[in-house]
Amino acid sequence: MEIAFRRYRIMSFVTGTTLLTLFVALLLHQVDLSLWKHLSIVVRIDGIAHGFVMYPLYMIASFQMVLKFRLPLALLLLMLIAGFLPGVAFYLEHRLRLKFYPQGLPPK
């Protein structure tokens, strides 16, 4: 079960980071349209990385964690939504870590 949580934690950080950088790049584009020439490549690469690679891997890690820990399906839905809202994946991972490992994760 610890391995499933570690996979979920890694994918939560990676997916959350790609989503946050994509959000910041698009926000900067809205603030200053001249930045789009410089940010368009970042948005393309980050968008593809998040949408086609990281989020599907995050979904698989979430499904695996729900099955291993026998969590309710409502939590699975919340985990999947967290992959779309910037910053929520970090918060949800933190709450789940406190719930399942209050003294911290044991060493490998």
N, CA, C and O atoms as a printed pandas DataFrame, in Angstrom:
     atom_number atom_name residue_name chain_id  residue_number  x_coord  y_coord  z_coord
0              1         N          MET        A               1    0.816   -1.182    0.000
1              2        CA          MET        A               1    0.000    0.000    0.000
2              3         C          MET        A               1    0.869    1.258    0.000
3              4         O          MET        A               1    0.501    2.290   -0.561
4              5         N          GLU        A               2    2.020    1.143    0.639
5              6        CA          GLU        A               2    2.922    2.295    0.690
6              7         C          GLU        A               2    3.433    2.656   -0.701
7              8         O          GLU        A               2    3.610    3.834   -1.013
8              9         N          ILE        A               3    3.670    1.649   -1.536
9             10        CA          ILE        A               3    4.153    1.904   -2.881
10            11         C          ILE        A               3    3.086    2.631   -3.702
11            12         O          ILE        A               3    3.400    3.536   -4.474
12            13         N          ALA        A               4    1.836    2.233   -3.534
13            14        CA          ALA        A               4    0.746    2.899   -4.258
14            15         C          ALA        A               4    0.645    4.361   -3.838
15            16         O          ALA        A               4    0.407    5.236   -4.670
16            17         N          PHE        A               5    0.825    4.621   -2.553
17            18        CA          PHE        A               5    0.764    6.010   -2.108
18            19         C          PHE        A               5    1.948    6.813   -2.614
19            20         O          PHE        A               5    1.795    7.978   -2.979
20            21         N          ARG        A               6    3.128    6.205   -2.642
21            22        CA          ARG        A               6    4.304    6.921   -3.160
22            23         C          ARG        A               6    4.127    7.256   -4.640
23            24         O          ARG        A               6    4.491    8.348   -5.077
24            25         N          ARG        A               7    3.564    6.310   -5.418
25            26        CA          ARG        A               7    3.308    6.597   -6.833
26            27         C          ARG        A               7    2.304    7.735   -6.976
27            28         O          ARG        A               7    2.489    8.639   -7.791
28            29         N          TYR        A               8    1.239    7.682   -6.175
29            30        CA          TYR        A               8    0.242    8.747   -6.229
30            31         C          TYR        A               8    0.869   10.083   -5.851
31            32         O          TYR        A               8    0.578   11.106   -6.471
32            33         N          ARG        A               9    1.708   10.075   -4.859
33            34        CA          ARG        A               9    2.334   11.317   -4.387
34            35         C          ARG        A               9    3.230   11.919   -5.461
35            36         O          ARG        A               9    3.182   13.126   -5.695
36            37         N          ILE        A              10    4.034   11.110   -6.108
37            38        CA          ILE        A              10    4.916   11.591   -7.174
38            39         C          ILE        A              10    4.094   12.150   -8.328
39            40         O          ILE        A              10    4.382   13.235   -8.833
40            41         N          MET        A              11    3.075   11.413   -8.743
41            42        CA          MET        A              11    2.260   11.877   -9.863
42            43         C          MET        A              11    1.456   13.115   -9.496
43            44         O          MET        A              11    1.180   13.955  -10.353
44            45         N          SER        A              12    1.080   13.232   -8.229
45            46        CA          SER        A              12    0.368   14.424   -7.784
46            47         C          SER        A              12    1.261   15.652   -7.894
47            48         O          SER        A              12    0.825   16.701   -8.368
48            49         N          PHE        A              13    2.501   15.523   -7.460
49            50        CA          PHE        A              13    3.441   16.643   -7.554
50            51         C          PHE        A              13    3.747   17.003   -9.006
51            52         O          PHE        A              13    3.743   18.180   -9.365
52            53         N          VAL        A              14    4.009   16.012   -9.834
53            54        CA          VAL        A              14    4.378   16.272  -11.224
54            55         C          VAL        A              14    3.183   16.860  -11.987
55            56         O          VAL        A              14    3.328   17.849  -12.706
56            57         N          THR        A              15    2.017   16.254  -11.830
57            58        CA          THR        A              15    0.824   16.752  -12.516
58            59         C          THR        A              15    0.451   18.138  -12.015
59            60         O          THR        A              15    0.109   19.012  -12.811
60            61         N          GLY        A              16    0.511   18.348  -10.721
61            62        CA          GLY        A              16    0.200   19.662  -10.157
62            63         C          GLY        A              16    1.170   20.728  -10.625
63            64         O          GLY        A              16    0.773   21.866  -10.873
64            65         N          THR        A              17    2.437   20.370  -10.748
65            66        CA          THR        A              17    3.441   21.336  -11.205
66            67         C          THR        A              17    3.227   21.709  -12.669
67            68         O          THR        A              17    3.298   22.885  -13.025
68            69         N          THR        A              18    2.964   20.717  -13.520
69            70        CA          THR        A              18    2.723   21.045  -14.931
70            71         C          THR        A              18    1.457   21.880  -15.084
71            72         O          THR        A              18    1.406   22.778  -15.925
72            73         N          LEU        A              19    0.444   21.594  -14.287
73            74        CA          LEU        A              19   -0.786   22.383  -14.365
74            75         C          LEU        A              19   -0.565   23.808  -13.875
75            76         O          LEU        A              19   -1.082   24.755  -14.468
76            77         N          LEU        A              20    0.195   23.967  -12.800
77            78        CA          LEU        A              20    0.470   25.311  -12.302
78            79         C          LEU        A              20    1.297   26.133  -13.287
79            80         O          LEU        A              20    1.018   27.315  -13.487
80            81         N          THR        A              21    2.296   25.535  -13.896
81            82        CA          THR        A              21    3.095   26.286  -14.869
82            83         C          THR        A              21    2.267   26.648  -16.097
83            84         O          THR        A              21    2.433   27.729  -16.662
84            85         N          LEU        A              22    1.381   25.751  -16.510
85            86        CA          LEU        A              22    0.490   26.060  -17.623
86            87         C          LEU        A              22   -0.459   27.194  -17.259
87            88         O          LEU        A              22   -0.703   28.086  -18.072
88            89         N          PHE        A              23   -0.989   27.165  -16.055
89            90        CA          PHE        A              23   -1.893   28.214  -15.589
90            91         C          PHE        A              23   -1.184   29.561  -15.521
91            92         O          PHE        A              23   -1.735   30.572  -15.956
92            93         N          VAL        A              24    0.027   29.586  -14.984
93            94        CA          VAL        A              24    0.778   30.839  -14.877
94            95         C          VAL        A              24    1.124   31.383  -16.261
95            96         O          VAL        A              24    1.043   32.590  -16.489
96            97         N          ALA        A              25    1.506   30.508  -17.181
97            98        CA          ALA        A              25    1.839   30.963  -18.531
98            99         C          ALA        A              25    0.613   31.554  -19.218
99           100         O          ALA        A              25    0.706   32.586  -19.881
100          101         N          LEU        A              26   -0.524   30.906  -19.060
101          102        CA          LEU        A              26   -1.742   31.448  -19.677
102          103         C          LEU        A              26   -2.198   32.727  -18.989
103          104         O          LEU        A              26   -2.750   33.615  -19.638
104          105         N          LEU        A              27   -1.976   32.829  -17.694
105          106        CA          LEU        A              27   -2.319   34.058  -16.979
106          107         C          LEU        A              27   -1.427   35.207  -17.435
107          108         O          LEU        A              27   -1.907   36.323  -17.633
108          109         N          LEU        A              28   -0.143   34.944  -17.601
109          110        CA          LEU        A              28    0.766   35.972  -18.104
110          111         C          LEU        A              28    0.401   36.395  -19.519
111          112         O          LEU        A              28    0.562   37.558  -19.889
112          113         N          HIS        A              29   -0.083   35.464  -20.294
113          114        CA          HIS        A              29   -0.522   35.801  -21.654
114          115         C          HIS        A              29   -1.714   36.761  -21.605
115          116         O          HIS        A              29   -1.808   37.674  -22.425
116          117         N          GLN        A              30   -2.607   36.560  -20.663
117          118        CA          GLN        A              30   -3.764   37.446  -20.560
118          119         C          GLN        A              30   -3.362   38.837  -20.074
119          120         O          GLN        A              30   -3.994   39.829  -20.438
120          121         N          VAL        A              31   -2.321   38.911  -19.258
121          122        CA          VAL        A              31   -1.876   40.201  -18.733
122          123         C          VAL        A              31   -1.156   41.002  -19.808
123          124         O          VAL        A              31   -1.406   42.197  -19.965
124          125         N          ASP        A              32   -0.274   40.360  -20.543
125          126        CA          ASP        A              32    0.521   41.057  -21.556
126          127         C          ASP        A              32    0.541   40.204  -22.823
127          128         O          ASP        A              32    1.189   39.159  -22.866
128          129         N          LEU        A              33   -0.159   40.649  -23.834
129          130        CA          LEU        A              33   -0.270   39.869  -25.068
130          131         C          LEU        A              33    1.049   39.744  -25.814
131          132         O          LEU        A              33    1.217   38.819  -26.610
132          133         N          SER        A              34    1.981   40.645  -25.578
133          134        CA          SER        A              34    3.271   40.547  -26.268
134          135         C          SER        A              34    4.112   39.380  -25.733
135          136         O          SER        A              34    5.057   38.940  -26.388
136          137         N          LEU        A              35    3.765   38.887  -24.551
137          138        CA          LEU        A              35    4.494   37.735  -24.004
138          139         C          LEU        A              35    4.172   36.440  -24.740
139          140         O          LEU        A              35    4.894   35.453  -24.605
140          141         N          TRP        A              36    3.090   36.438  -25.519
141          142        CA          TRP        A              36    2.668   35.195  -26.151
142          143         C          TRP        A              36    3.721   34.645  -27.103
143          144         O          TRP        A              36    3.832   33.429  -27.257
144          145         N          LYS        A              37    4.493   35.512  -27.742
145          146        CA          LYS        A              37    5.550   35.042  -28.647
146          147         C          LYS        A              37    6.560   34.193  -27.887
147          148         O          LYS        A              37    7.099   33.225  -28.426
148          149         N          HIS        A              38    6.812   34.557  -26.641
149          150        CA          HIS        A              38    7.802   33.833  -25.839
150          151         C          HIS        A              38    7.182   32.660  -25.083
151          152         O          HIS        A              38    7.858   31.664  -24.825
152          153         N          LEU        A              39    5.916   32.768  -24.730
153          154        CA          LEU        A              39    5.273   31.743  -23.904
154          155         C          LEU        A              39    4.558   30.668  -24.705
155          156         O          LEU        A              39    4.191   29.638  -24.140
156          157         N          SER        A              40    4.348   30.866  -25.985
157          158        CA          SER        A              40    3.557   29.903  -26.758
158          159         C          SER        A              40    4.207   28.524  -26.770
159          160         O          SER        A              40    3.505   27.516  -26.688
160          161         N          ILE        A              41    5.521   28.458  -26.870
161          162        CA          ILE        A              41    6.195   27.155  -26.865
162          163         C          ILE        A              41    6.067   26.479  -25.503
163          164         O          ILE        A              41    5.915   25.259  -25.427
164          165         N          VAL        A              42    6.126   27.263  -24.431
165          166        CA          VAL        A              42    5.959   26.705  -23.082
166          167         C          VAL        A              42    4.555   26.146  -22.917
167          168         O          VAL        A              42    4.369   25.064  -22.361
168          169         N          VAL        A              43    3.571   26.891  -23.403
169          170        CA          VAL        A              43    2.182   26.443  -23.280
170          171         C          VAL        A              43    1.951   25.181  -24.104
171          172         O          VAL        A              43    1.256   24.268  -23.657
172          173         N          ARG        A              44    2.516   25.124  -25.280
173          174        CA          ARG        A              44    2.336   23.928  -26.120
174          175         C          ARG        A              44    2.978   22.698  -25.476
175          176         O          ARG        A              44    2.350   21.644  -25.372
176          177         N          ILE        A              45    4.210   22.838  -25.054
177          178        CA          ILE        A              45    4.916   21.687  -24.465
178          179         C          ILE        A              45    4.273   21.289  -23.144
179          180         O          ILE        A              45    4.039   20.105  -22.898
180          181         N          ASP        A              46    3.988   22.264  -22.299
181          182        CA          ASP        A              46    3.404   21.978  -20.995
182          183         C          ASP        A              46    1.982   21.434  -21.135
183          184         O          ASP        A              46    1.583   20.539  -20.390
184          185         N          GLY        A              47    1.224   21.967  -22.081
185          186        CA          GLY        A              47   -0.137   21.483  -22.292
186          187         C          GLY        A              47   -0.160   20.037  -22.750
187          188         O          GLY        A              47   -0.968   19.240  -22.274
188          189         N          ILE        A              48    0.726   19.701  -23.673
189          190        CA          ILE        A              48    0.799   18.320  -24.144
190          191         C          ILE        A              48    1.297   17.409  -23.029
191          192         O          ILE        A              48    0.768   16.314  -22.840
192          193         N          ALA        A              49    2.312   17.856  -22.290
193          194        CA          ALA        A              49    2.848   17.041  -21.195
194          195         C          ALA        A              49    1.775   16.781  -20.139
195          196         O          ALA        A              49    1.630   15.658  -19.658
196          197         N          HIS        A              50    1.029   17.818  -19.784
197          198        CA          HIS        A              50    0.000   17.636  -18.759
198          199         C          HIS        A              50   -1.176   16.814  -19.281
199          200         O          HIS        A              50   -1.630   15.884  -18.614
200          201         N          GLY        A              51   -1.667   17.152  -20.466
201          202        CA          GLY        A              51   -2.891   16.532  -20.958
202          203         C          GLY        A              51   -2.750   15.117  -21.463
203          204         O          GLY        A              51   -3.640   14.291  -21.257
204          205         N          PHE        A              52   -1.637   14.822  -22.125
205          206        CA          PHE        A              52   -1.499   13.517  -22.753
206          207         C          PHE        A              52   -0.587   12.549  -22.007
207          208         O          PHE        A              52   -0.628   11.345  -22.261
208          209         N          VAL        A              53    0.231   13.053  -21.097
209          210        CA          VAL        A              53    1.172   12.172  -20.400
210          211         C          VAL        A              53    0.910   12.159  -18.897
211          212         O          VAL        A              53    0.617   11.108  -18.326
212          213         N          MET        A              54    1.013   13.308  -18.262
213          214        CA          MET        A              54    0.969   13.359  -16.801
214          215         C          MET        A              54   -0.413   13.060  -16.222
215          216         O          MET        A              54   -0.531   12.290  -15.269
216          217         N          TYR        A              55   -1.455   13.662  -16.789
217          218        CA          TYR        A              55   -2.784   13.445  -16.220
218          219         C          TYR        A              55   -3.246   11.993  -16.357
219          220         O          TYR        A              55   -3.804   11.463  -15.396
220          221         N          PRO        A              56   -3.047   11.317  -17.496
221          222        CA          PRO        A              56   -3.411    9.895  -17.536
222          223         C          PRO        A              56   -2.624    9.047  -16.536
223          224         O          PRO        A              56   -3.180    8.123  -15.941
224          225         N          LEU        A              57   -1.339    9.349  -16.344
225          226        CA          LEU        A              57   -0.568    8.616  -15.340
226          227         C          LEU        A              57   -1.076    8.923  -13.935
227          228         O          LEU        A              57   -1.101    8.039  -13.079
228          229         N          TYR        A              58   -1.478   10.165  -13.694
229          230        CA          TYR        A              58   -2.067   10.565  -12.413
230          231         C          TYR        A              58   -3.382    9.821  -12.186
231          232         O          TYR        A              58   -3.671    9.403  -11.065
232          233         N          MET        A              59   -4.178    9.655  -13.241
233          234        CA          MET        A              59   -5.437    8.918  -13.107
234          235         C          MET        A              59   -5.174    7.466  -12.741
235          236         O          MET        A              59   -5.861    6.912  -11.884
236          237         N          ILE        A              60   -4.202    6.851  -13.370
237          238        CA          ILE        A              60   -3.865    5.456  -13.069
238          239         C          ILE        A              60   -3.394    5.327  -11.622
239          240         O          ILE        A              60   -3.801    4.402  -10.919
240          241         N          ALA        A              61   -2.543    6.246  -11.174
241          242        CA          ALA        A              61   -2.063    6.204   -9.789
242          243         C          ALA        A              61   -3.212    6.427   -8.814
243          244         O          ALA        A              61   -3.236    5.816   -7.746
244          245         N          SER        A              62   -4.159    7.284   -9.159
245          246        CA          SER        A              62   -5.316    7.527   -8.292
246          247         C          SER        A              62   -6.192    6.285   -8.202
247          248         O          SER        A              62   -6.610    5.898   -7.110
248          249         N          PHE        A              63   -6.473    5.653   -9.346
249          250        CA          PHE        A              63   -7.262    4.416   -9.340
250          251         C          PHE        A              63   -6.589    3.344   -8.502
251          252         O          PHE        A              63   -7.243    2.661   -7.714
252          253         N          GLN        A              64   -5.290    3.198   -8.671
253          254        CA          GLN        A              64   -4.559    2.180   -7.930
254          255         C          GLN        A              64   -4.622    2.457   -6.426
255          256         O          GLN        A              64   -4.796    1.534   -5.631
256          257         N          MET        A              65   -4.482    3.708   -6.044
257          258        CA          MET        A              65   -4.534    4.049   -4.623
258          259         C          MET        A              65   -5.925    3.803   -4.048
259          260         O          MET        A              65   -6.050    3.299   -2.932
260          261         N          VAL        A              66   -6.957    4.148   -4.787
261          262        CA          VAL        A              66   -8.320    3.917   -4.311
262          263         C          VAL        A              66   -8.567    2.422   -4.133
263          264         O          VAL        A              66   -9.207    2.016   -3.164
264          265         N          LEU        A              67   -8.074    1.609   -5.044
265          266        CA          LEU        A              67   -8.256    0.164   -4.922
266          267         C          LEU        A              67   -7.456   -0.415   -3.752
267          268         O          LEU        A              67   -7.970   -1.250   -3.008
268          269         N          LYS        A              68   -6.214    0.017   -3.585
269          270        CA          LYS        A              68   -5.370   -0.529   -2.514
270          271         C          LYS        A              68   -5.867   -0.125   -1.129
271          272         O          LYS        A              68   -5.870   -0.941   -0.208
272          273         N          PHE        A              69   -6.287    1.136   -0.977
273          274        CA          PHE        A              69   -6.708    1.641    0.329
274          275         C          PHE        A              69   -8.209    1.472    0.564
275          276         O          PHE        A              69   -8.712    1.778    1.645
276          277         N          ARG        A              70   -8.928    0.979   -0.463
277          278        CA          ARG        A              70  -10.385    0.807   -0.398
278          279         C          ARG        A              70  -11.083    2.104   -0.012
279          280         O          ARG        A              70  -11.876    2.151    0.928
280          281         N          LEU        A              71  -10.771    3.137   -0.752
281          282        CA          LEU        A              71  -11.334    4.463   -0.508
282          283         C          LEU        A              71  -12.672    4.591   -1.232
283          284         O          LEU        A              71  -12.929    3.864   -2.192
284          285         N          PRO        A              72  -13.523    5.507   -0.781
285          286        CA          PRO        A              72  -14.817    5.688   -1.456
286          287         C          PRO        A              72  -14.642    6.307   -2.848
287          288         O          PRO        A              72  -13.661    6.999   -3.120
288          289         N          LEU        A              73  -15.603    6.042   -3.705
289          290        CA          LEU        A              73  -15.529    6.551   -5.074
290          291         C          LEU        A              73  -15.640    8.068   -5.120
291          292         O          LEU        A              73  -15.152    8.689   -6.064
292          293         N          ALA        A              74  -16.273    8.680   -4.121
293          294        CA          ALA        A              74  -16.349   10.143   -4.077
294          295         C          ALA        A              74  -14.943   10.744   -3.948
295          296         O          ALA        A              74  -14.659   11.795   -4.523
296          297         N          LEU        A              75  -14.080   10.079   -3.202
297          298        CA          LEU        A              75  -12.703   10.556   -3.075
298          299         C          LEU        A              75  -11.954   10.393   -4.403
299          300         O          LEU        A              75  -11.129   11.232   -4.764
300          301         N          LEU        A              76  -12.248    9.315   -5.117
301          302        CA          LEU        A              76  -11.641    9.142   -6.441
302          303         C          LEU        A              76  -12.066   10.274   -7.364
303          304         O          LEU        A              76  -11.239   10.813   -8.099
304          305         N          LEU        A              77  -13.321   10.635   -7.337
305          306        CA          LEU        A              77  -13.795   11.743   -8.158
306          307         C          LEU        A              77  -13.086   13.037   -7.772
307          308         O          LEU        A              77  -12.701   13.822   -8.639
308          309         N          LEU        A              78  -12.916   13.257   -6.479
309          310        CA          LEU        A              78  -12.203   14.449   -6.012
310          311         C          LEU        A              78  -10.743   14.424   -6.460
311          312         O          LEU        A              78  -10.192   15.463   -6.822
312          313         N          MET        A              79  -10.119   13.264   -6.440
313          314        CA          MET        A              79   -8.736   13.140   -6.890
314          315         C          MET        A              79   -8.623   13.443   -8.380
315          316         O          MET        A              79   -7.666   14.087   -8.809
316          317         N          LEU        A              80   -9.584   12.988   -9.167
317          318        CA          LEU        A              80   -9.533   13.232  -10.605
318          319         C          LEU        A              80   -9.799   14.695  -10.930
319          320         O          LEU        A              80   -9.211   15.235  -11.866
320          321         N          ILE        A              81  -10.665   15.335  -10.178
321          322        CA          ILE        A              81  -10.922   16.768  -10.371
322          323         C          ILE        A              81   -9.697   17.581   -9.970
323          324         O          ILE        A              81   -9.429   18.631  -10.554
324          325         N          ALA        A              82   -8.954   17.102   -8.977
325          326        CA          ALA        A              82   -7.761   17.822   -8.524
326          327         C          ALA        A              82   -6.714   17.942   -9.620
327          328         O          ALA        A              82   -5.871   18.838   -9.567
328          329         N          GLY        A              83   -6.749   17.064  -10.607
329          330        CA          GLY        A              83   -5.823   17.156  -11.725
330          331         C          GLY        A              83   -6.160   18.265  -12.699
331          332         O          GLY        A              83   -5.367   18.572  -13.589
332          333         N          PHE        A              84   -7.343   18.878  -12.541
333          334        CA          PHE        A              84   -7.764   19.970  -13.423
334          335         C          PHE        A              84   -7.709   21.335  -12.764
335          336         O          PHE        A              84   -7.695   22.350  -13.461
336          337         N          LEU        A              85   -7.679   21.387  -11.446
337          338        CA          LEU        A              85   -7.694   22.661  -10.729
338          339         C          LEU        A              85   -6.305   22.962  -10.192
339          340         O          LEU        A              85   -5.765   22.168   -9.421
340          341         N          PRO        A              86   -5.710   24.088  -10.577
341          342        CA          PRO        A              86   -4.340   24.400  -10.151
342          343         C          PRO        A              86   -4.205   24.484   -8.635
343          344         O          PRO        A              86   -4.940   25.223   -7.980
344          345         N          GLY        A              87   -3.272   23.732   -8.089
345          346        CA          GLY        A              87   -2.972   23.774   -6.668
346          347         C          GLY        A              87   -3.731   22.770   -5.831
347          348         O          GLY        A              87   -3.305   22.468   -4.716
348          349         N          VAL        A              88   -4.836   22.242   -6.319
349          350        CA          VAL        A              88   -5.670   21.342   -5.522
350          351         C          VAL        A              88   -4.995   19.982   -5.344
351          352         O          VAL        A              88   -5.172   19.342   -4.308
352          353         N          ALA        A              89   -4.234   19.537   -6.325
353          354        CA          ALA        A              89   -3.552   18.246   -6.216
354          355         C          ALA        A              89   -2.561   18.239   -5.053
355          356         O          ALA        A              89   -2.415   17.232   -4.360
356          357         N          PHE        A              90   -1.881   19.369   -4.842
357          358        CA          PHE        A              90   -0.936   19.461   -3.721
358          359         C          PHE        A              90   -1.673   19.368   -2.384
359          360         O          PHE        A              90   -1.241   18.662   -1.473
360          361         N          TYR        A              91   -2.778   20.082   -2.280
361          362        CA          TYR        A              91   -3.555   20.090   -1.038
362          363         C          TYR        A              91   -4.139   18.708   -0.749
363          364         O          TYR        A              91   -4.078   18.229    0.384
364          365         N          LEU        A              92   -4.699   18.075   -1.764
365          366        CA          LEU        A              92   -5.303   16.760   -1.561
366          367         C          LEU        A              92   -4.249   15.723   -1.182
367          368         O          LEU        A              92   -4.489   14.877   -0.321
368          369         N          GLU        A              93   -3.098   15.787   -1.815
369          370        CA          GLU        A              93   -2.016   14.857   -1.449
370          371         C          GLU        A              93   -1.588   15.072   -0.013
371          372         O          GLU        A              93   -1.340   14.108    0.711
372          373         N          HIS        A              94   -1.498   16.315    0.406
373          374        CA          HIS        A              94   -1.116   16.630    1.783
374          375         C          HIS        A              94   -2.138   16.079    2.773
375          376         O          HIS        A              94   -1.764   15.491    3.788
376          377         N          ARG        A              95   -3.417   16.263    2.487
377          378        CA          ARG        A              95   -4.469   15.769    3.378
378          379         C          ARG        A              95   -4.460   14.241    3.455
379          380         O          ARG        A              95   -4.643   13.671    4.531
380          381         N          LEU        A              96   -4.251   13.590    2.331
381          382        CA          LEU        A              96   -4.214   12.125    2.334
382          383         C          LEU        A              96   -2.982   11.604    3.060
383          384         O          LEU        A              96   -3.051   10.579    3.738
384          385         N          ARG        A              97   -1.854   12.302    2.924
385          386        CA          ARG        A              97   -0.652   11.882    3.646
386          387         C          ARG        A              97   -0.871   11.994    5.146
387          388         O          ARG        A              97   -0.468   11.109    5.901
388          389         N          LEU        A              98   -1.501   13.068    5.580
389          390        CA          LEU        A              98   -1.782   13.220    7.012
390          391         C          LEU        A              98   -2.774   12.173    7.505
391          392         O          LEU        A              98   -2.687   11.723    8.647
392          393         N          LYS        A              99   -3.703   11.789    6.660
393          394        CA          LYS        A              99   -4.708   10.793    7.053
394          395         C          LYS        A              99   -4.100    9.393    7.184
395          396         O          LYS        A              99   -4.358    8.692    8.162
396          397         N          PHE        A             100   -3.300    8.990    6.205
397          398        CA          PHE        A             100   -2.780    7.630    6.187
398          399         C          PHE        A             100   -1.433    7.465    6.896
399          400         O          PHE        A             100   -1.134    6.392    7.421
400          401         N          TYR        A             101   -0.631    8.512    6.912
401          402        CA          TYR        A             101    0.691    8.450    7.530
402          403         C          TYR        A             101    0.899    9.678    8.418
403          404         O          TYR        A             101    1.662   10.572    8.051
404          405         N          PRO        A             102    0.239    9.741    9.574
405          406        CA          PRO        A             102    0.364   10.937   10.415
406          407         C          PRO        A             102    1.781   11.180   10.945
407          408         O          PRO        A             102    2.152   12.329   11.184
408          409         N          GLN        A             103    2.576   10.130   11.133
409          410        CA          GLN        A             103    3.958   10.305   11.607
410          411         C          GLN        A             103    4.927   10.460   10.450
411          412         O          GLN        A             103    6.133   10.549   10.679
412          413         N          GLY        A             104    4.452   10.496    9.234
413          414        CA          GLY        A             104    5.316   10.605    8.060
414          415         C          GLY        A             104    5.481    9.257    7.391
415          416         O          GLY        A             104    5.248    8.209    7.993
416          417         N          LEU        A             105    5.880    9.305    6.154
417          418        CA          LEU        A             105    6.090    8.074    5.419
418          419         C          LEU        A             105    7.284    7.313    5.969
419          420         O          LEU        A             105    8.314    7.916    6.272
420          421         N          PRO        A             106    7.163    5.999    6.103
421          422        CA          PRO        A             106    8.326    5.235    6.545
422          423         C          PRO        A             106    9.400    5.224    5.468
423          424         O          PRO        A             106    9.086    5.317    4.281
424          425         N          PRO        A             107   10.647    5.112    5.863
425          426        CA          PRO        A             107   11.738    5.073    4.874
426          427         C          PRO        A             107   11.612    3.821    4.013
427          428         O          PRO        A             107   11.012    2.827    4.421
428          429         N          LYS        A             108   12.186    3.886    2.821
429          430        CA          LYS        A             108   12.111    2.740    1.886
430          431         C          LYS        A             108   12.808    1.537    2.446
431          432         O          LYS        A             108   12.845    0.489    1.801
